Amino acid sequence: MSRGRPAASACGSQQPIMVGTTRRTGFTLSLCMVYFVFLCGAVVTFMQWEPFAPKVAVNLTPRPGVIKEAKRYSSKDIAILLQRFLPEKNKTNRTLPLTSALTSTYRLVDQTLRVGDTAHFVIQAKDSDGRNKTIGGDFWFTVLTSVEDDHPTAGGRTAGSVVDHNNGTYSVSFYVGWPGIAYVHMTLAAPSEATKWLREQYWPVEKRIFWRGTFRNKTKPGQKPLSHSTLCYLMRNASSTDDCVADHNPNATGLTALYCERPKAPLTCDDLHSLALDVKATGQRTSQIVGKASKLFVGVNFMRRLVHGPISVKIALSPNRTESRAPVCKPDSRHLVNDGFWLNKTWHHLQCQVYKWDDTKAVGECLRHKHVYIIADSTVRSWYHEITRKLGLPWQRLGSRVVKNNYYEELDLNMTYRFHPRVITQARVTLSMTPYEVDVLFNLPTKDCGRSIFVFSSWAHFTQWTRDSYVERALLLRDAILRFRERCPDVPIVMKGAHPREHKGTQMRVVGSDYTLWALGRTLRAIFHGTGVYFFDMWQMNVAYGPSNIHMPTDVISEEVNWFLTYVCGFKNSTT
């Protein structure tokens, strides 16, 4: 186990070691942090019984000293990159009155609307005294619905695309997908002062999340092992520390490493066994960082619907309208303003042509002789459930499990699910359970390229990573995919994008901020453009559906899986 700053060695030269941390503290337990933990896959069970054994053992561990050293990305490189695809809209250093939902207004630009049109609105942000704001940066949720409720899950629903003009005004565009009445929901999700604070004062701060590292020595049968727990944390480019370098994979995380305080003798850094989230330490650290900024995330300035504007608009039928056929789903297609709209339980795609996959035989033929690798989080673990259901196989509850392998002999189909590293859970997790995506790609034998499908999702557990650590991780995964493409150019690779979530309590509005999630999603879409990765942008689909939740209901998951199957298998075996 090395000490101090992570060495710039080839990936795998330091074998990943299971990390965990636990420190006894007197901190008051933050209820909203507990809530956050459970919603991100909190209580993980590790029952190893499998109804179907994998056909072959899947090598998901790094090969020491084989991968060429990864490119290095400086903080300056990352800042320049972010400014291109996530530019700062609120550049003022002056303290200005907050944007208020009670005084801000919106108006419809085109008064006559027909099915198939784009409805254009303009929002004018105002402060509490009714004065026009002259800067951008406000964060909006904009939805049209055919039902008057705040968050209906029936009828027609569609999310708007927002353009920030950086002068206090915002253009909002909706695709009009149904005739009749459309109720207008313009919600101030966060004022520009909150997004500026999140971006400049919160996102760059190190050591915002802590784990308990459990150290345990090896013993002979019958002997009780020694055990001790200490605090663990993430740090990028640490100049000096006496703590253990618990896990450092430079090809996956660059200059970012996981450190743990040293255990009591005779235990050493090499005795690290497992990781579990330290809720108390993380909650206290969050409270310390947020401080007086909590006022930005409460009251009429946060998640409030605008009241000055048309409550509804009328949509007429278009008598001469003909349906246009959406293009084939493929990576790097031109991104349209609106992704689609809901009619009851069905999502109508505009970006590309997605088919229903409700025929078990068609789904089986789609995935026959395949190996689906899901290296992601609990938002994609639900895909595993849904794919199993669509295959007509016995439903298997994964619970909050981080490891799952199935082999379905009648289809010659392997299904592998692994959580990515740094799981936010109070259960103890060993590093061997959570492989890095770059290692999985590198270790895939070339002979298996033709049967492999990969699904990645790296956003739900990363809101407490720093800007530089997160962007560097995404860039290094991009580099790994480009290397992988040299020998496996046709393997389907899917990256699931971010979506909003529920929040209970002020602290959760910071830790799991929708603005941060949106920023992570935009970061992923920009970084993986041009790599042949199919980016599933789920934001508008989830905003439009109804109430936000980190784990969306079956209606949404089924549509996501339909999208996935259409992309990886094409249309010929699907049902319309």
C-alpha positions in Angstrom: 0.0 0.0 0.0 1.6 3.3 -1.1 1.3 6.5 0.8 1.0 10.2 -0.1 0.2 11.4 -3.6 -1.0 8.7 -6.0 1.8 7.5 -8.3 1.4 8.2 -12.0 1.7 4.5 -12.9 0.0 2.3 -15.4 -3.5 1.2 -14.6 -3.4 -1.9 -12.5 0.1 -1.4 -11.2 -1.6 -0.8 -7.8 -4.1 -3.6 -7.3 -7.4 -2.1 -6.1 -7.9 -2.9 -2.5 -11.3 -3.0 -0.8 -11.9 0.1 1.1 -14.1 1.0 3.9 -14.2 3.5 6.8 -15.8 4.0 10.1 -15.3 6.7 12.7 -17.2 7.0 15.9 -18.5 10.6 16.1 -20.9 12.6 18.2 -22.4 14.2 15.2 -26.2 14.5 15.0 -27.5 12.2 12.3 -28.9 14.1 9.4 -32.3 12.6 8.4 -32.1 13.9 4.9 -28.7 12.3 4.5 -30.2 9.0 5.6 -32.9 9.5 3.1 -30.3 10.2 0.4 -28.5 7.0 1.2 -31.5 4.8 1.0 -32.6 6.2 -2.3 -29.2 5.6 -3.9 -29.1 1.9 -3.1 -28.7 2.0 0.7 -29.2 -1.3 2.3 -27.2 -3.7 0.0 -27.6 -7.4 0.5 -25.0 -9.8 -0.8 -26.8 -13.1 -1.1 -24.8 -15.1 -3.5 -27.4 -17.6 -4.5 -28.0 -17.4 -8.3 -30.9 -19.2 -10.1 -28.8 -19.3 -13.3 -25.0 -19.5 -13.2 -22.9 -17.6 -15.7 -21.8 -19.6 -18.7 -18.2 -18.5 -18.1 -16.5 -16.6 -15.3 -16.4 -12.9 -16.2 -13.0 -11.3 -15.6 -13.9 -7.8 -14.2 -10.6 -7.1 -12.4 -7.7 -5.1 -13.7 -4.6 -6.7 -15.4 -1.6 -5.2 -13.6 0.8 -3.2 -15.7 -0.7 -3.8 -19.1 -2.7 -0.7 -20.0 -0.8 2.3 -21.4 -0.6 5.2 -18.9 -3.7 7.4 -19.3 -3.6 11.0 -20.5 -3.4 13.6 -17.8 -6.0 16.4 -17.6 -5.2 19.6 -15.7 -7.7 21.8 -13.8 -7.2 24.4 -16.5 -8.0 21.9 -19.3 -11.2 20.9 -17.5 -12.3 24.6 -16.9 -11.8 25.4 -20.6 -13.7 22.3 -21.6 -16.6 23.1 -19.3 -16.9 26.7 -20.5 -17.5 25.3 -24.0 -20.5 23.1 -23.2 -21.6 24.4 -19.8 -20.9 28.1 -19.9 -21.4 30.3 -16.8 -24.5 32.5 -17.2 -24.3 34.5 -14.0 -20.9 36.2 -14.2 -21.6 39.1 -11.9 -19.8 39.3 -8.6 -22.3 41.7 -7.1 -24.9 40.6 -4.6 -28.3 40.9 -6.3 -31.9 40.3 -5.2 -32.9 36.7 -5.7 -35.2 35.7 -8.6 -38.8 35.4 -7.3 -41.4 33.0 -8.7 -44.1 35.3 -7.3 -43.2 38.2 -9.6 -41.5 36.6 -12.6 -43.7 36.4 -15.7 -44.1 34.4 -18.9 -46.1 34.9 -22.1 -47.0 32.9 -25.2 -45.5 34.2 -28.4 -47.7 32.5 -31.0 -51.4 32.6 -30.1 -52.6 30.0 -32.6 -51.4 26.5 -32.0 -52.1 23.2 -33.8 -51.0 19.7 -33.2 -47.4 19.3 -34.4 -46.5 22.9 -33.9 -43.9 24.3 -31.5 -45.3 26.5 -28.8 -42.9 29.4 -28.0 -43.0 31.1 -24.6 -40.8 33.8 -23.1 -40.0 34.0 -19.3 -39.0 37.3 -17.8 -37.2 36.7 -14.5 -37.9 39.4 -11.8 -36.8 40.0 -8.2 -39.2 40.2 -5.3 -39.8 43.9 -6.0 -40.8 43.2 -9.6 -37.7 44.5 -11.2 -36.5 42.7 -14.3 -33.4 40.6 -13.8 -30.5 41.4 -16.2 -28.4 38.3 -15.8 -29.0 34.6 -16.7 -28.4 31.4 -14.8 -31.9 30.7 -13.4 -32.8 27.0 -13.6 -36.3 26.1 -14.9 -38.7 23.1 -15.1 -41.2 23.7 -17.9 -44.0 21.3 -18.7 -47.3 21.3 -20.7 -50.0 18.9 -19.5 -53.5 18.0 -20.6 -54.5 17.6 -16.9 -54.6 20.5 -14.6 -52.8 18.9 -11.6 -49.3 19.9 -10.7 -47.7 16.6 -11.5 -50.2 14.5 -13.5 -49.2 11.0 -14.6 -52.0 10.6 -17.1 -53.0 12.3 -20.4 -50.6 14.4 -22.4 -47.4 15.7 -20.9 -44.3 17.3 -22.5 -41.2 19.1 -21.2 -40.0 22.3 -22.7 -36.5 23.2 -24.0 -35.1 26.3 -22.3 -32.7 28.8 -23.9 -31.0 31.2 -21.5 -30.3 34.6 -23.2 -28.1 35.7 -20.3 -30.1 38.9 -19.8 -33.0 37.8 -17.5 -35.1 36.4 -20.3 -35.5 32.7 -21.3 -37.1 31.2 -24.4 -39.1 28.0 -23.9 -40.1 25.7 -26.7 -42.7 22.8 -26.5 -43.7 20.3 -29.1 -47.5 20.2 -29.2 -48.5 16.6 -29.4 -52.3 16.5 -28.6 -55.4 18.6 -29.3 -57.5 20.4 -26.7 -56.3 22.2 -23.6 -52.6 22.3 -22.5 -52.0 23.6 -19.0 -48.7 25.6 -18.6 -46.3 24.8 -15.7 -43.4 27.2 -15.5 -41.4 26.3 -12.3 -38.4 28.2 -10.9 -36.3 25.1 -9.9 -33.4 27.3 -8.6 -32.5 31.0 -8.9 -29.3 32.0 -10.6 -27.8 32.8 -7.3 -28.2 29.2 -6.2 -26.8 27.7 -9.4 -23.9 30.1 -9.2 -23.2 29.0 -5.6 -23.5 25.4 -6.5 -21.1 25.8 -9.4 -18.5 28.0 -7.7 -18.7 27.3 -4.0 -19.9 23.8 -3.7 -18.9 21.7 -6.8 -15.1 22.5 -6.4 -14.9 21.7 -2.7 -12.9 18.5 -1.8 -13.9 16.0 0.9 -17.7 16.3 0.7 -18.4 12.6 1.2 -16.9 10.1 3.6 -16.9 6.3 3.9 -16.0 4.0 6.8 -13.1 1.8 6.0 -13.0 -1.5 7.8 -9.6 -3.0 8.3 -9.4 -6.7 9.1 -6.4 -9.0 9.2 -6.1 -12.4 7.7 -6.5 -15.3 10.2 -6.3 -19.0 10.4 -9.6 -21.0 10.6 -11.2 -20.6 14.0 -9.3 -17.5 14.9 -11.2 -14.2 15.4 -9.8 -11.4 13.1 -8.7 -8.0 14.4 -10.9 -5.2 13.1 -10.7 -1.4 13.1 -12.5 1.3 11.2 -11.3 4.7 10.1 -12.5 7.6 7.9 -12.1 7.5 4.1 -12.5 10.2 1.6 -11.8 11.2 -2.1 -9.1 13.7 -2.9 -7.6 14.9 -6.2 -3.9 15.7 -6.6 -3.2 15.5 -2.8 0.2 17.0 -2.2 1.0 15.2 1.0 -0.8 12.9 3.5 0.1 10.2 5.9 -3.2 8.4 5.2 -3.4 5.2 3.3 -3.9 5.3 -0.5 -6.9 2.9 -0.4 -7.8 2.8 -4.1 -6.1 4.5 -7.0 -6.7 3.6 -10.6 -5.1 6.3 -12.7 -6.6 5.1 -16.0 -10.1 5.4 -14.4 -9.9 8.4 -12.0 -6.7 10.2 -13.0 -5.3 12.2 -10.1 -8.2 11.3 -7.8 -7.7 8.6 -5.2 -9.5 7.2 -2.2 -7.7 7.8 1.0 -8.3 6.2 4.5 -6.9 7.2 7.8 -4.4 4.6 9.1 -5.7 1.8 11.3 -4.3 0.9 14.7 -1.3 -1.4 14.8 -0.8 -4.2 14.2 -3.3 -3.7 11.3 -1.8 -2.0 8.2 -3.1 -0.3 5.1 -3.0 -3.6 3.3 -5.7 -5.0 5.7 -8.5 -2.8 4.2 -11.5 -5.0 3.8 -14.7 -3.0 3.0 -16.4 0.4 2.5 -19.6 1.8 3.9 -20.9 5.4 3.8 -20.3 7.4 6.9 -23.6 9.3 7.2 -22.7 11.4 10.2 -19.4 12.7 8.9 -20.9 13.4 5.4 -23.9 15.2 7.0 -21.8 17.3 9.2 -19.5 18.3 6.4 -22.4 19.2 4.2 -23.9 21.5 6.9 -20.5 23.1 7.4 -20.2 23.9 3.6 -23.7 25.1 3.1 -24.0 27.4 6.1 -25.9 30.6 5.3 -26.3 29.6 1.7 -29.2 27.4 2.7 -31.5 30.4 2.2 -31.0 29.9 -1.6 -32.8 26.6 -1.5 -36.0 27.5 0.4 -39.1 29.7 0.1 -40.4 31.5 -3.0 -37.0 31.2 -4.6 -36.9 27.5 -5.0 -39.1 24.9 -6.8 -42.0 27.4 -7.1 -44.4 27.7 -10.0 -44.8 31.0 -11.7 -48.3 32.6 -11.3 -48.1 35.5 -13.8 -48.8 34.1 -17.3 -51.5 32.1 -19.2 -52.7 29.2 -17.1 -53.5 27.2 -20.3 -53.4 27.3 -24.1 -55.7 25.9 -26.7 -54.4 23.4 -29.3 -56.4 22.8 -32.5 -56.2 19.8 -34.8 -54.2 20.3 -38.0 -56.4 19.1 -40.8 -53.6 18.7 -43.4 -51.0 17.3 -41.1 -49.1 14.2 -42.1 -47.0 12.2 -39.7 -43.2 12.4 -40.4 -41.1 9.3 -39.7 -38.4 9.8 -37.1 -34.8 8.8 -38.1 -33.1 5.6 -37.0 -31.7 5.7 -33.5 -27.9 6.0 -33.7 -25.1 7.7 -31.9 -24.3 11.4 -32.5 -27.6 12.1 -34.4 -28.6 15.7 -34.6 -30.3 16.7 -31.4 -33.8 18.1 -31.7 -35.2 20.8 -29.5 -37.8 18.5 -28.0 -37.3 14.8 -27.2 -41.0 13.7 -27.2 -44.2 13.6 -25.2 -46.3 11.3 -23.1 -49.8 10.2 -23.9 -50.9 8.3 -20.8 -48.3 5.5 -20.3 -46.7 5.8 -23.7 -43.7 8.0 -24.6 -43.8 9.2 -28.2 -40.2 9.7 -29.4 -39.3 12.6 -31.7 -35.5 12.2 -31.7 -35.6 8.7 -33.3 -37.9 5.9 -34.1 -38.4 3.6 -31.1 -40.5 0.5 -31.2 -42.4 -1.4 -28.5 -40.8 -4.7 -27.3 -43.7 -6.5 -25.8 -43.3 -9.8 -27.7 -41.1 -12.2 -25.6 -40.0 -14.1 -28.6 -38.8 -10.9 -30.4 -36.9 -9.8 -27.3 -35.3 -13.3 -27.0 -34.2 -13.2 -30.7 -32.9 -9.6 -30.1 -30.6 -10.7 -27.2 -29.8 -14.3 -28.3 -26.1 -15.1 -28.1 -25.4 -11.8 -26.4 -23.6 -10.8 -23.2 -25.1 -7.6 -21.7 -22.7 -5.9 -19.3 -24.4 -3.2 -17.1 -21.8 -1.3 -15.1 -23.9 1.4 -13.7 -26.1 2.3 -10.7 -29.6 1.5 -9.3 -31.3 3.6 -11.9 -30.2 1.0 -14.5 -30.5 -2.0 -12.2 -34.2 -1.6 -12.9 -33.4 -2.2 -16.6 -32.2 -5.6 -15.5 -35.6 -6.3 -14.0 -37.5 -5.0 -17.0 -35.4 -7.0 -19.6 -36.1 -10.1 -17.6 -39.8 -9.4 -17.6 -39.8 -8.7 -21.4 -38.0 -12.0 -21.9 -40.9 -13.8 -20.2 -38.5 -15.2 -17.6 -39.3 -15.6 -13.8 -39.1 -12.2 -12.2 -36.0 -11.9 -10.0 -35.7 -9.2 -7.4 -32.2 -7.8 -7.3 -33.1 -5.7 -4.3 -30.3 -3.2 -3.8 -27.7 -5.8 -4.8 -24.4 -4.5 -6.4 -23.5 -7.9 -8.1 -25.6 -10.1 -10.3 -24.8 -12.7 -13.0 -27.2 -14.8 -15.0 -26.9 -17.2 -17.9 -30.0 -18.2 -19.8 -29.0 -21.4 -21.6 -32.0 -21.5 -23.9 -31.0 -18.1 -25.4 -27.2 -18.4 -24.8 -27.6 -15.0 -23.1 -25.4 -13.7 -20.3 -26.6 -10.8 -18.2 -24.0 -9.2 -15.9 -24.8 -6.3 -13.5 -22.1 -4.5 -11.4 -22.3 -1.2 -9.5 -19.5 1.2 -10.4 -17.0 2.1 -7.7 -17.8 4.5 -4.8 -21.3 3.3 -4.1 -23.2 5.6 -1.7 -24.5 2.9 0.7 -24.3 2.2 4.4 -23.7 -1.5 3.6 -20.2 -2.8 3.5 -18.9 -3.2 -0.1 -15.6 -4.6 -1.2 -13.8 -3.1 -4.2 -13.8 -6.4 -6.1 -17.6 -6.0 -6.2 -17.4 -2.7 -8.1 -15.1 -2.8 -11.1 -14.1 0.3 -13.1 -15.6 0.6 -16.5 -12.2 1.1 -18.1 -11.0 -2.3 -16.7 -14.1 -4.1 -17.9 -13.5 -2.8 -21.5 -9.8 -3.6 -21.4 -10.3 -7.1 -20.1 -12.9 -8.1 -22.7 -11.4 -10.7 -25.1 -11.4 -9.6 -28.7 -13.2 -12.8 -29.7 -16.2 -11.7 -27.5 -16.7 -8.3 -29.2 -19.4 -9.6 -31.5 -21.7 -10.8 -28.6 -21.1 -7.9 -26.2 -23.3 -4.9 -25.2 -22.3 -2.3 -22.6 -24.5 0.0 -20.5 -22.9 2.7 -18.4 -24.5 5.3 -16.1 -22.3 7.6 -14.0 -24.2 10.5 -12.5 -26.6 9.5 -9.6 -23.7 8.8 -7.2 -21.4 11.6 -8.3 -23.1 14.8 -7.1 -20.5 15.0 -4.3 -17.5 14.5 -6.5 -15.6 17.7 -7.3 -15.9 19.3 -10.8 -12.4 18.3 -11.7 -12.6 14.8 -10.4 -15.9 14.1 -12.2 -14.9 15.6 -15.5 -11.5 13.9 -15.5 -13.2 10.5 -14.8 -15.6 11.0 -17.7 -12.7 12.0 -20.0 -10.7 9.0 -19.1 -13.6 6.7 -19.7 -14.0 8.4 -23.1 -10.3 7.7 -23.8 -10.8 4.0 -22.8 -13.8 3.7 -25.1 -11.8 5.1 -28.1 -9.0 2.6 -27.4 -11.6 -0.2 -27.1 -13.1 0.9 -30.4 -9.8 0.1 -32.2 -10.4 -3.6 -31.7 -14.1 -3.7 -31.1 -15.5 -1.0 -33.4 -19.1 -2.3 -33.6 -19.9 -3.1 -30.0 -23.0 -1.2 -28.8 -22.2 1.1 -25.9 -25.0 3.0 -24.1 -24.6 5.8 -21.6 -27.7 6.6 -19.7 -28.1 10.3 -18.9 -29.2 12.1 -15.8 -32.7 13.0 -14.6 -34.2 15.0 -11.7 -34.9 13.4 -8.4 -37.0 13.9 -5.2 -35.7 16.1 -2.4 -36.7 16.1 1.3 -35.0 18.8 3.3 -32.8 21.7 2.5 -29.6 19.6 2.7 -30.8 17.1 0.1 -31.6 20.0 -2.2 -27.8 20.7 -2.1 -26.4 17.2 -2.0 -28.7 15.9 -4.7 -29.3 19.2 -6.5 -31.3 18.9 -9.8 -29.1 21.6 -11.3 -26.0 19.5 -10.5 -27.6 16.4 -12.0 -28.5 18.4 -15.1 -24.9 19.7 -15.3 -23.6 16.1 -15.0 -25.9 15.0 -17.8 -24.8 17.8 -20.1 -21.2 17.0 -19.3 -21.6 13.3 -20.2 -23.4 14.2 -23.5 -20.7 16.6 -24.6 -17.8 14.3 -23.6 -19.0 11.2 -25.3 -20.1 12.9 -28.5 -18.2 11.5 -31.4 -17.1 8.2 -29.7 -19.9 6.0 -31.1 -21.5 5.9 -27.6 -25.3 6.2 -27.8 -26.2 8.8 -25.1 -29.7 8.2 -23.7 -30.8 11.7 -22.8 -33.6 11.0 -20.3 -34.1 14.5 -18.9 -37.2 15.6 -20.8 -38.8 12.2 -20.6 -38.5 12.2 -16.8 -39.4 15.8 -16.3 -42.6 15.4 -18.4 -43.7 12.2 -16.8 -44.8 13.5 -13.4 -43.3 13.6 -9.9 -39.5 13.3 -10.0 -37.9 10.3 -8.3 -34.4 8.8 -8.5 -36.1 5.5 -9.2 -38.8 6.2 -11.7 -41.9 4.0 -12.1 -42.3 1.0 -14.4 -44.0 3.1 -17.2 -40.7 5.1 -17.6 -38.4 2.1 -17.2 -40.3 0.2 -19.8 -40.0 3.0 -22.3 -36.3 3.4 -21.5 -35.8 -0.4 -22.2 -37.8 -0.1 -25.4 -35.3 2.6 -26.4 -32.4 0.5 -25.5 -33.6 -2.6 -27.3 -34.5 -0.6 -30.5 -30.9 0.8 -30.6 -29.0 -2.4 -29.9 -31.2 -4.7 -32.0 -32.9 -2.6 -34.6 -36.5 -2.7 -35.7 -37.0 -5.9 -37.6 -37.7 -8.1 -34.5 -39.8 -5.5 -32.6 -43.5 -4.9 -32.4 -45.0 -1.6 -33.3 
